[in-house]
Amino acid sequence: MESEITDYFPSCYIEVIDMKCLDCDYEEEVEADILLECFEMTNDDFPSCICVNCNGDNLVPKDVYDQIKGNFIYKLKK
């Protein structure tokens, strides 16, 4: 199926979102179209999917993962 998609749309035109599981730290790239279409049907603050590694409902975008886990280092500008 993926070869059919890339025949019509080169991979440079397919947007992906880096996702990471809050429970097991599994990482995956998900096509933006699929993720955003599912997100529009929910009232959540951020999109989440089911992790294929641990079957938890905690596969979130990496920037959301970093905010929840506190992985950002903020530098104050003066």
N, C-alpha and C positions, 0 to 999 in steps of 0.2 A: 504494500500500500504506500509506504513512504517513497519508493522509487517512482510511483505514479505522480505523487505530489511534487517531487523535485523535478520531474520532467516538465511540468507546467510552470512551477515557481522555483527558481534557483534558491538554494539554501540561504543566500545572502538576503533574500526578501522575506523569509519566514522568521517572525519575531518569537523569541522564546523568553520565558521567565525562569530564573534560577530559583528552585524551591529547596527547602531543607526541613527535615522532620524535627519537631521539638522534643520527641521522645528518644529516637535512636540515632539522630544526626545523619540519616540517609539523605543524599542529595540527588536531585533529578532536574532536568530541564523539561518544562512543559510549554507547549505552544500557547502563545498569548491568546489567540482567538478562542481556543477551547476553554481556557481558564476564565477569561473574562465573560464568556457566554454563561458559564455555570455560576459565576459570581453575581451576575445581574439578577438571578432568580432567588437569591438569598438576601437577608437583611443584616449580614455580618459586617463587622468593621473592616475585615480584610479577607481575601480569598483563602480557602483552605481545601485540601484534598485528602483522600485516604492514602496513607503511606503504603507502598507495595512491599516494603521490607518488614514492618511490624504491624500492619493493618490498623494502625491508629489514625484518628481523624486530625492529625496535627502536622500535615505537610503544608508549610506556609512559605511565602516569598522570603528570600534570604534577608532582605532589609527588615522585614517584620521579625524574623528569627533573631537578628542581631539586636533589635530594640527590646524584645522580650528577655533575651539572655543577658542584656547589658554589655554587649561587645563593642559598643561605640566608644571612641575616645574623642571627647570634645575639646577643641582648642579655642579658648576665648581670644578674640581679637580686641586689642586696645587701641 
